[in-house]
């Protein structure tokens, strides 16, 4: 998995977790905002540095659609969300 994909996975996991924990609160993920999430469930938040961005952009790939990241059975999964269908119906998916 590329470093950028890992960051995107981490970001999505944190956003999904934060959304579930805050009664489906929606927030903006601003330019340079970075979230890292490891397999032990630890998270790190911050703003990416130019050095970090340069390193990640070597293997980074843009996402064309929204994305949902979740854990199941000790593994991380990422699914595209074409048309933001899951995001628009988040109550059905987050179960708050």
C-alpha positions as CSV (number, residue, x, y, z in Angstrom):
1,X,0.0,0.0,0.0
2,X,1.4,3.4,-0.9
3,X,2.0,5.9,1.8
4,X,-0.7,8.3,0.4
5,X,-3.2,5.4,0.3
6,X,-2.3,4.7,3.9
7,X,-2.9,8.3,4.8
8,X,-6.2,8.3,2.9
9,X,-7.2,5.1,4.7
10,X,-6.2,6.6,8.0
11,X,-8.0,9.8,7.3
12,X,-11.2,8.0,6.3
13,X,-11.1,5.8,9.3
14,X,-10.7,8.7,11.6
15,X,-13.5,10.6,9.9
16,X,-15.8,7.6,10.1
17,X,-14.9,7.0,13.7
18,X,-15.2,10.7,14.6
19,X,-18.5,10.8,12.8
20,X,-19.9,7.8,14.7
21,X,-18.6,9.2,18.0
22,X,-20.1,12.6,17.4
23,X,-23.6,11.7,16.3
24,X,-22.9,12.0,12.6
25,X,-21.1,15.4,12.9
26,X,-19.7,16.3,9.5
27,X,-16.6,18.4,9.1
28,X,-14.3,19.6,6.4
29,X,-10.9,18.1,5.7
30,X,-8.8,21.1,4.8
31,X,-5.8,21.4,2.5
32,X,-2.8,19.8,4.0
33,X,-4.7,18.1,6.8
34,X,-3.3,14.7,7.5
35,X,-4.4,11.8,9.6
36,X,-2.4,8.6,10.1
37,X,-3.9,5.4,11.4
38,X,-2.0,2.3,12.1
39,X,-3.1,-1.3,12.6
40,X,-3.0,-1.0,16.4
41,X,-5.7,1.7,16.2
42,X,-3.4,4.6,17.0
43,X,-4.0,7.9,15.2
44,X,-1.9,10.9,14.5
45,X,-3.2,14.2,13.2
46,X,-1.5,17.2,11.8
47,X,-0.7,19.3,8.7
48,X,1.6,17.7,6.2
49,X,5.0,19.3,5.7
50,X,6.5,20.0,2.2
51,X,9.0,17.2,2.8
52,X,6.2,14.8,3.7
53,X,4.1,15.8,0.7
54,X,7.0,15.5,-1.7
55,X,7.7,11.9,-0.4
56,X,4.1,10.9,-0.6
57,X,3.4,12.4,-4.0
58,X,6.0,10.0,-5.5
59,X,3.5,7.1,-5.2
60,X,0.2,9.0,-4.5
61,X,-2.9,8.4,-6.6
62,X,-5.9,10.7,-6.6
63,X,-9.3,9.3,-5.6
64,X,-12.1,9.9,-8.1
65,X,-14.9,9.3,-5.6
66,X,-15.7,9.5,-2.0
67,X,-14.2,6.8,0.1
68,X,-15.2,4.8,3.2
69,X,-12.6,3.1,5.3
70,X,-13.4,0.6,8.1
71,X,-11.9,-2.2,10.2
72,X,-13.3,-5.7,10.2
73,X,-11.7,-8.8,11.6
74,X,-8.5,-6.9,12.4
75,X,-8.0,-5.7,8.8
76,X,-8.4,-2.3,7.2
77,X,-10.8,-2.0,4.2
78,X,-11.4,0.8,1.8
79,X,-14.4,1.1,-0.4
80,X,-15.2,3.8,-3.0
81,X,-18.5,5.7,-2.5
82,X,-19.6,6.7,-6.0
83,X,-21.9,9.7,-5.9
84,X,-21.5,9.9,-2.1
85,X,-24.4,7.5,-1.7
86,X,-23.2,6.1,1.6
87,X,-22.2,9.5,2.8
88,X,-25.6,10.9,2.0
89,X,-27.2,8.0,3.8
90,X,-24.7,7.8,6.6
91,X,-27.3,7.0,9.3
92,X,-27.9,3.7,7.6
93,X,-24.2,2.8,7.6
94,X,-23.0,4.3,10.9
95,X,-25.8,3.0,13.1
96,X,-25.9,5.9,15.6
